[in-house]
């Protein structure tokens, strides 16, 4: 494991979709400190293989809502965004 990933706080949009859920799964293996997953409010799909974890926070909202996303960045001080 690269030390680059250790203790990072990461923002993932679309984390319940096909690609996003696999990305979240892989990030959990890399020593990420916190993963915040943004999902559309109308998303009802399940991640399936991703269990509930203390290092993953799910938030509902729209990535095009600049105020909402800006507040997430202020709260979490993300190191990386996907």
N, C-alpha and C positions, 0 to 999 in steps of 0.2 A: 504494500500500500504506500502510495506517495504521501509525504507529509503535507503536500499542498492542500489536500482536502480536509485535514484534521482541524477540528474546531471552527469550521466555517458555518455561517448561517446562509441558507440558500432559499431562493424564491422560485417556485415552479408554477407556471401557468398551465392549465389543462392537465393537471396531474391525475385525473381519473380517466383520461382517454388512453388509447392503446399505447402510444409512444410515451406519454407522460407518466403512466403508471410503471412502465419498465424503467424509466429514468429514476423515479422515486425509489424503486426497489434497489437499483444499483447504488444510488447515493447513500442508502442506509448501510451499505457494506463498506463504505469508504471512510467512516469515522466523522461524518458530518455532525456538527453539534445540534443544529436545528434545521428542519425543512418545513417551510410554510408553503402549502399547496393551495393555489387559488383555483376555485371551480365556479362555473356558472351557477347561478341560483337555481336554475331549472335542471341541473344535472342530477340524475337519480341513479346512475350506474355505480356499481361497486368496484373497488380495486381488486377484490377477490384475494389475490395472493399476498397483499400487504396487510398485515395485522395492525391493530391499533397499537400505537407506540407513543411514548412520552416525547420522543424527539421529532414527531410529525404533528403539525397543526394544520387543520383544514379550515379555510375561510371561504365563505360564499360571497361572490361579487362579480363585477364585470371589469375586465382588464382595461376597457376603454374609459372607465370612470377615473379620471385623473386625481380627484380628491381622495377617493377611496384607496387607490394604489399608493398615492403619496403618503397617506397616513400609515399604511403598512410599512413603507420604507423608513419612516420616522420611528416607528415602534420597534422595528427589528434590526435596522442597520445592516441590510443584506450585504454579504460579500460577493455573491454570485446570483445571476438570474438566468432562468431558462424558460 
